[in-house]
Amino acid sequence: MTDSLRVLVVEDEWLIAEDTAACLRALGYQVIGPAPSVAVALWLIDEHNVDVALPDIQLYGETSLAVARSRS
């Protein structure tokens, strides 16, 4: 599994985040997060090699556009 794609899950609703992460893991992806906010997502991007992000657009009143624009 070391060669699997690293996916950052950005979701502020815990149940959706955990379900999404579980589905991705079952498909063989390495899950980074889930991150419940933009700040946490950006921190995870800085700390980990992230290949792709799967962001929820609305996170507790903020948008995740900064995550989409970020490059690891």
Residue frames relative to the residue before (quaternion, step in Angstrom):
aa qw qx qy qz dx dy dz
M 1.0000 0.0000 0.0000 0.0000 0.00 0.00 0.00
T 0.4627 0.6988 -0.4441 0.3168 3.60 1.21 -0.05
D 0.6909 0.4597 -0.2767 0.4846 3.59 1.17 -0.46
S 0.4663 0.7019 -0.4431 0.3059 3.60 1.22 0.03
L 0.5970 -0.5675 0.4437 0.3532 3.52 -1.24 0.58
R 0.2997 -0.7504 0.5661 0.1628 3.59 -0.96 0.93
V 0.0844 -0.8237 0.5600 -0.0258 3.56 -0.49 1.28
L 0.2468 -0.7452 0.6049 0.1340 3.55 -0.83 1.04
V 0.1731 -0.7681 0.6111 0.0807 3.57 -0.73 1.11
V 0.0571 -0.7850 0.6166 -0.0143 3.57 -0.73 1.12
E 0.2750 0.7440 -0.5421 0.2776 3.56 -0.28 1.32
D 0.3100 -0.7845 0.5127 0.1599 3.57 -0.84 0.99
E 0.6416 0.4654 -0.3423 0.5047 3.61 1.20 -0.11
W 0.4768 -0.7400 0.4005 0.2543 3.53 -0.41 1.31
L 0.6922 0.4890 -0.2983 0.4390 3.60 0.75 -0.97
I 0.6496 0.4961 -0.3120 0.4844 3.59 0.97 -0.82
A 0.6467 0.5284 -0.3165 0.4499 3.58 0.95 -0.88
E 0.6931 0.4722 -0.2797 0.4674 3.58 0.86 -0.94
D 0.6440 0.5130 -0.3213 0.4678 3.59 1.00 -0.76
T 0.6493 0.5087 -0.3086 0.4737 3.58 0.96 -0.87
A 0.6594 0.5083 -0.3023 0.4642 3.57 0.92 -0.93
A 0.6528 0.5144 -0.3144 0.4588 3.60 0.94 -0.86
C 0.6486 0.5102 -0.3159 0.4683 3.60 0.97 -0.82
L 0.6615 0.5038 -0.3078 0.4625 3.58 0.93 -0.86
R 0.6443 0.5139 -0.3177 0.4689 3.58 0.99 -0.84
A 0.6441 0.5286 -0.3162 0.4536 3.58 0.99 -0.84
L 0.6799 0.4650 -0.2752 0.4958 3.58 1.18 -0.57
G 0.6152 -0.6025 0.3211 0.3943 3.56 1.31 0.04
Y 0.5061 0.6409 -0.4322 0.3825 3.58 1.24 0.18
Q 0.3875 -0.6637 0.5780 0.2744 3.55 -1.24 0.48
V 0.2265 -0.8021 0.5430 0.1026 3.58 -0.63 1.13
I 0.1696 -0.7294 0.6568 0.0886 3.52 -1.03 0.95
G 0.7400 0.3118 -0.2681 0.5322 3.58 -0.73 1.04
P 0.4413 0.1731 -0.7495 -0.4621 1.59 -2.03 -1.45
A 0.3122 -0.7224 0.5925 0.1720 3.52 -1.25 0.64
P 0.2946 -0.7997 0.4991 0.1570 3.61 -0.67 1.05
S 0.7852 0.2073 -0.1173 0.5717 3.61 1.25 -0.14
V 0.6565 -0.4972 0.3888 0.4130 3.54 -1.31 0.28
A 0.6402 0.5396 -0.3322 0.4342 3.59 0.92 -0.87
V 0.6746 0.4733 -0.2949 0.4837 3.59 0.90 -0.89
A 0.6400 0.5316 -0.3281 0.4473 3.59 0.95 -0.83
L 0.6730 0.4841 -0.3006 0.4715 3.59 0.90 -0.89
W 0.6187 0.5302 -0.3372 0.4715 3.59 1.06 -0.71
L 0.6615 0.5019 -0.3044 0.4668 3.59 0.93 -0.89
I 0.6220 0.5314 -0.3395 0.4643 3.59 1.03 -0.72
D 0.6617 0.4985 -0.2975 0.4744 3.58 1.02 -0.80
E 0.7360 0.4519 -0.2242 0.4514 3.59 1.02 -0.81
H 0.7875 0.2620 -0.1090 0.5472 3.60 1.13 -0.58
N 0.4688 -0.5987 0.5502 0.3451 3.53 -1.28 0.32
V 0.0398 -0.7976 0.6013 -0.0272 3.55 -0.45 1.23
D 0.3005 -0.7669 0.5428 0.1641 3.57 -0.80 1.01
V 0.7941 -0.0385 0.0799 0.6013 3.56 1.01 -0.85
A 0.2418 -0.7530 0.5932 0.1506 3.56 -1.18 0.64
L 0.1728 -0.7438 0.6383 0.0974 3.52 -1.17 0.73
P 0.0261 0.8634 -0.5019 0.0445 3.59 0.25 1.26
D 0.3953 -0.6070 0.6309 0.2777 3.49 -1.28 0.63
I 0.4740 -0.7044 0.4411 0.2907 3.61 -0.81 0.90
Q 0.7775 0.2610 -0.1418 0.5544 3.61 0.89 -0.91
L 0.0117 0.7961 -0.6020 0.0610 3.58 -0.66 1.16
Y 0.8133 -0.2485 0.1394 0.5072 3.59 -0.31 1.22
G 0.7815 -0.3624 0.1835 0.4736 3.56 0.79 0.98
E 0.6888 0.3809 -0.3002 0.5388 3.61 1.20 0.05
T 0.4106 -0.6893 0.5249 0.2842 3.58 -1.18 0.36
S 0.4423 -0.7023 0.4982 0.2508 3.55 -1.19 0.53
L 0.2649 0.7960 -0.5077 0.1961 3.60 1.16 0.45
A 0.6009 0.5587 -0.3609 0.4433 3.62 1.07 -0.61
V 0.6276 0.5169 -0.3300 0.4797 3.57 1.12 -0.67
A 0.6582 0.5129 -0.3061 0.4582 3.57 0.94 -0.87
R 0.6954 0.4671 -0.2684 0.4756 3.58 1.07 -0.70
S 0.5672 0.6368 -0.3702 0.3684 3.57 1.20 -0.50
R 0.1583 -0.7513 0.6327 0.1009 3.53 -1.20 0.62
S 0.3224 -0.7531 0.5379 0.1988 3.55 -0.92 0.89
